[in-house]
Amino acid sequence: MMLTFQPLSEADLDFVTHTERHSDNRRFVGQWNHDQYRKALTDSNYQCFLFVVGGAPVGHCILFDLHNPDNAVLLKRIVIQAKG
């Protein structure tokens, strides 16, 4: 199956926040609430992606500092639901 990236939407926020808070992930990644994600979704300095396999979400990432004058982008967060 192919992994695809799609822009994160507000409809994905329950999956994203649940995945961040899962016991396998929470000590390794920050946890944002829905409002923090909503702000990022409307801020042109962020880009958030949902990772999808076979039509089902499997993870997400947050890119930050898209307006960096050095053309560098920060991978702020990456979370994958299934391990192994």
Backbone as ProteinMPNN parsed JSONL, in Angstrom:
{"seq_chain_A": "MMLTFQPLSEADLDFVTHTERHSDNRRFVGQWNHDQYRKALTDSNYQCFLFVVGGAPVGHCILFDLHNPDNAVLLKRIVIQAKG", "coords_chain_A": {"N_chain_A": [[0.837, -1.184, 0.0], [0.383, 2.28, -0.598], [1.846, 5.119, 0.902], [0.46, 8.237, 1.462], [0.469, 11.819, 1.6], [-1.607, 14.303, 2.879], [-3.04, 17.565, 3.118], [-3.647, 18.572, 6.431], [-6.816, 18.745, 7.992], [-9.51, 20.373, 9.756], [-11.306, 18.361, 10.334], [-9.684, 16.23, 10.912], [-8.673, 16.53, 13.442], [-9.435, 15.191, 15.853], [-8.345, 12.585, 15.495], [-5.615, 13.278, 15.291], [-4.975, 14.576, 17.78], [-5.637, 12.541, 19.551], [-3.777, 10.581, 18.79], [-1.353, 11.851, 19.45], [-1.583, 11.867, 22.217], [-1.604, 9.228, 22.913], [-0.379, 6.463, 24.791], [1.954, 5.298, 23.749], [3.158, 7.383, 22.468], [3.057, 9.887, 23.811], [5.137, 10.654, 25.596], [7.162, 11.291, 23.923], [6.475, 13.268, 22.094], [5.142, 16.591, 21.721], [1.937, 17.767, 22.838], [-0.747, 19.181, 21.334], [-3.74, 21.13, 21.631], [-7.065, 21.283, 20.16], [-7.541, 23.972, 19.474], [-4.948, 25.044, 19.191], [-4.094, 23.649, 16.943], [-6.001, 24.574, 15.106], [-5.212, 27.26, 14.882], [-2.673, 26.909, 13.711], [-3.45, 25.799, 11.283], [-4.419, 27.962, 9.938], [-2.323, 29.672, 9.755], [0.161, 30.874, 7.745], [2.792, 30.249, 8.141], [2.997, 27.716, 8.987], [2.629, 24.266, 8.041], [0.625, 21.507, 8.0], [0.382, 18.018, 7.802], [-1.463, 15.065, 7.058], [-0.83, 11.647, 7.27], [-1.642, 9.0, 5.193], [-2.743, 5.7, 4.573], [-4.086, 3.375, 2.451], [-6.525, 4.735, 2.531], [-6.926, 5.266, 5.214], [-6.055, 7.169, 8.111], [-2.713, 7.302, 9.345], [-0.834, 8.732, 10.679], [0.799, 11.917, 11.349], [2.293, 15.145, 10.578], [3.976, 18.202, 11.479], [5.094, 21.032, 9.949], [7.149, 23.875, 10.323], [8.021, 27.362, 10.307], [8.006, 28.27, 7.677], [8.478, 30.631, 6.368], [11.09, 31.241, 6.665], [14.016, 33.07, 6.143], [16.341, 31.81, 5.344], [15.61, 29.687, 3.866], [15.093, 27.326, 5.236], [13.308, 24.754, 6.831], [11.502, 23.78, 9.665], [10.948, 20.646, 11.04], [8.583, 20.208, 13.086], [7.019, 18.319, 14.407], [6.428, 14.826, 14.243], [4.347, 12.092, 14.059], [3.538, 8.737, 14.243], [1.02, 6.401, 14.079], [0.793, 3.471, 14.148], [3.147, 1.123, 15.293], [6.266, -0.46, 14.518]], "CA_chain_A": [[0.0, 0.0, 0.0], [1.128, 3.51, -0.736], [1.694, 6.194, 1.883], [0.239, 9.549, 0.862], [0.36, 12.968, 2.499], [-2.633, 15.261, 2.49], [-3.118, 18.65, 4.094], [-4.472, 18.321, 7.605], [-8.021, 19.571, 8.069], [-10.138, 20.378, 11.076], [-11.956, 17.065, 10.511], [-8.671, 15.268, 11.354], [-8.108, 16.918, 14.737], [-9.627, 14.152, 16.881], [-7.324, 11.567, 15.259], [-4.285, 13.843, 15.565], [-4.767, 14.787, 19.216], [-5.662, 11.222, 20.197], [-2.505, 9.922, 18.488], [-0.313, 12.5, 20.261], [-1.771, 11.551, 23.634], [-1.514, 7.786, 23.118], [0.727, 6.133, 25.698], [3.168, 5.001, 22.981], [3.689, 8.593, 21.844], [2.975, 11.142, 24.574], [6.381, 11.098, 26.235], [8.121, 11.64, 22.878], [6.021, 14.409, 21.287], [4.267, 17.557, 22.37], [0.508, 17.59, 22.601], [-1.513, 20.394, 21.115], [-5.193, 20.982, 21.67], [-7.696, 21.618, 18.882], [-7.363, 25.397, 19.176], [-3.59, 25.253, 18.693], [-4.082, 23.166, 15.563], [-6.788, 25.504, 14.277], [-4.354, 28.418, 14.607], [-1.637, 26.495, 12.755], [-4.072, 25.559, 9.978], [-4.677, 29.25, 9.282], [-1.071, 30.436, 9.795], [0.951, 30.502, 6.566], [4.126, 29.842, 8.562], [2.876, 26.293, 9.314], [1.94, 23.334, 7.148], [0.371, 20.259, 8.706], [-0.001, 16.953, 6.888], [-1.96, 13.789, 7.538], [-0.295, 10.511, 6.535], [-2.77, 8.107, 4.907], [-2.468, 4.446, 3.878], [-5.336, 2.656, 2.173], [-7.668, 5.566, 2.909], [-7.008, 5.44, 6.668], [-4.943, 7.953, 8.659], [-1.733, 6.529, 10.11], [0.06, 9.64, 11.377], [0.777, 13.313, 10.904], [3.485, 15.944, 10.866], [3.851, 19.654, 11.484], [6.245, 21.793, 9.478], [7.087, 25.242, 10.851], [9.001, 28.356, 9.873], [8.004, 28.25, 6.221], [8.924, 31.934, 5.865], [12.475, 31.416, 7.08], [14.796, 33.682, 5.057], [17.418, 30.907, 4.951], [14.988, 28.563, 3.161], [15.124, 26.147, 6.092], [12.002, 24.438, 7.409], [11.595, 22.978, 10.878], [10.002, 19.55, 11.264], [8.23, 20.412, 14.491], [6.463, 17.099, 14.999], [6.0, 13.712, 13.4], [3.761, 11.054, 14.891], [3.02, 7.593, 13.498], [0.131, 5.652, 14.978], [1.18, 2.06, 14.279], [4.57, 0.927, 15.5], [6.797, -1.723, 13.995]], "C_chain_A": [[0.878, 1.242, 0.0], [0.804, 4.497, 0.389], [1.506, 7.494, 1.127], [0.153, 10.599, 1.966], [-0.78, 13.827, 1.965], [-2.671, 16.363, 3.522], [-4.071, 18.278, 5.232], [-5.675, 19.257, 7.58], [-8.583, 19.5, 9.488], [-10.83, 19.044, 11.361], [-10.992, 16.0, 11.035], [-8.205, 15.492, 12.791], [-8.318, 15.883, 15.837], [-8.579, 13.052, 16.73], [-5.951, 12.068, 15.694], [-4.048, 13.987, 17.071], [-4.801, 13.467, 19.981], [-4.321, 10.51, 19.994], [-1.37, 10.535, 19.303], [-0.389, 12.079, 21.72], [-1.677, 10.055, 23.937], [-0.27, 7.462, 23.944], [2.024, 5.787, 24.968], [3.862, 6.258, 22.472], [3.886, 9.774, 22.794], [4.273, 11.576, 25.235], [7.432, 11.533, 25.22], [7.74, 12.882, 22.075], [5.171, 15.346, 22.13], [2.816, 17.248, 22.042], [-0.142, 18.957, 22.467], [-2.987, 20.091, 21.298], [-5.764, 21.428, 20.317], [-7.487, 23.081, 18.512], [-5.962, 25.697, 18.642], [-3.471, 24.768, 17.247], [-4.868, 24.096, 14.647], [-5.97, 26.743, 13.926], [-3.287, 28.076, 13.579], [-2.219, 26.303, 11.356], [-4.351, 26.847, 9.22], [-3.436, 30.138, 9.23], [-0.182, 29.97, 8.638], [2.382, 30.105, 6.899], [4.168, 28.359, 8.975], [2.298, 25.535, 8.132], [1.829, 22.013, 7.902], [-0.145, 19.23, 7.712], [-0.508, 15.742, 7.655], [-1.33, 12.713, 6.662], [-1.425, 9.492, 6.399], [-2.269, 6.875, 4.156], [-3.799, 3.731, 3.681], [-6.571, 3.417, 2.596], [-7.806, 5.832, 4.398], [-5.822, 6.262, 7.17], [-4.022, 7.07, 9.491], [-0.762, 7.424, 10.876], [-0.077, 11.053, 10.846], [2.121, 13.975, 11.176], [3.132, 17.421, 10.815], [5.167, 20.231, 10.986], [6.053, 23.231, 9.927], [8.208, 26.078, 10.261], [9.143, 28.373, 8.358], [8.467, 29.563, 5.603], [10.359, 32.237, 6.259], [13.298, 31.973, 5.925], [15.956, 32.803, 4.577], [16.904, 29.685, 4.192], [15.139, 27.251, 3.924], [13.735, 25.975, 6.705], [12.221, 23.517, 8.598], [10.531, 21.886, 10.851], [9.696, 19.572, 12.748], [7.759, 19.126, 15.159], [6.169, 16.089, 13.922], [5.537, 12.605, 14.34], [3.181, 9.98, 13.965], [2.228, 6.736, 14.475], [0.612, 4.224, 15.204], [2.693, 1.95, 14.406], [4.992, -0.397, 14.867], [7.278, -1.609, 12.574]], "O_chain_A": [[1.984, 1.236, 0.54], [-0.353, 4.678, 0.769], [2.302, 7.823, 0.248], [-0.19, 10.298, 3.109], [-0.9, 14.048, 0.76], [-2.365, 16.124, 4.69], [-5.155, 17.74, 5.007], [-5.561, 20.421, 7.193], [-8.173, 18.67, 10.299], [-10.928, 18.64, 12.52], [-11.434, 14.972, 11.549], [-7.41, 14.703, 13.303], [-7.441, 15.717, 16.684], [-7.985, 12.627, 17.72], [-5.214, 11.362, 16.383], [-3.011, 13.555, 17.573], [-4.069, 13.298, 20.956], [-3.793, 9.904, 20.927], [-0.508, 9.808, 19.797], [0.64, 11.951, 22.383], [-1.673, 9.662, 25.103], [0.764, 8.116, 23.806], [3.103, 5.973, 25.532], [5.03, 6.207, 22.087], [4.796, 10.578, 22.593], [4.487, 12.774, 25.416], [8.471, 12.078, 25.593], [8.603, 13.488, 21.439], [4.563, 14.94, 23.12], [2.521, 16.546, 21.075], [-0.086, 19.78, 23.381], [-3.429, 18.952, 21.143], [-5.03, 21.892, 19.445], [-7.276, 23.392, 17.339], [-5.808, 26.516, 17.736], [-2.818, 25.411, 16.426], [-4.437, 24.373, 13.528], [-6.029, 27.223, 12.794], [-3.023, 28.865, 12.672], [-1.562, 26.606, 10.36], [-4.504, 26.831, 7.999], [-3.5, 31.251, 8.708], [0.181, 28.796, 8.568], [3.116, 29.664, 6.014], [5.234, 27.819, 9.272], [1.565, 26.099, 7.319], [2.827, 21.474, 8.38], [-1.004, 19.531, 6.882], [-0.041, 15.439, 8.753], [-1.301, 12.851, 5.439], [-2.087, 9.161, 7.383], [-1.474, 6.986, 3.223], [-4.545, 3.513, 4.635], [-7.569, 2.808, 2.981], [-8.715, 6.553, 4.81], [-4.699, 6.07, 6.703], [-4.477, 6.206, 10.241], [0.054, 6.92, 11.649], [-0.936, 11.351, 10.017], [2.965, 13.444, 11.898], [2.144, 17.832, 10.206], [6.228, 19.948, 11.543], [4.937, 23.75, 9.916], [9.212, 25.553, 9.781], [10.247, 28.475, 7.823], [8.814, 29.596, 4.422], [10.79, 33.388, 6.187], [13.28, 31.406, 4.833], [16.495, 33.043, 3.496], [17.664, 28.76, 3.908], [15.294, 26.19, 3.32], [13.076, 26.955, 7.052], [13.029, 22.589, 8.54], [9.349, 22.17, 10.662], [10.444, 19.031, 13.563], [8.059, 18.872, 16.326], [5.722, 16.434, 12.828], [6.234, 12.233, 15.284], [2.436, 10.28, 13.032], [2.707, 6.394, 15.556], [0.816, 3.817, 16.348], [3.429, 2.625, 13.686], [4.191, -1.318, 14.706], [7.751, -2.59, 12.001]]}, "name": "protein", "num_of_chains": 1, "seq": "MMLTFQPLSEADLDFVTHTERHSDNRRFVGQWNHDQYRKALTDSNYQCFLFVVGGAPVGHCILFDLHNPDNAVLLKRIVIQAKG"}
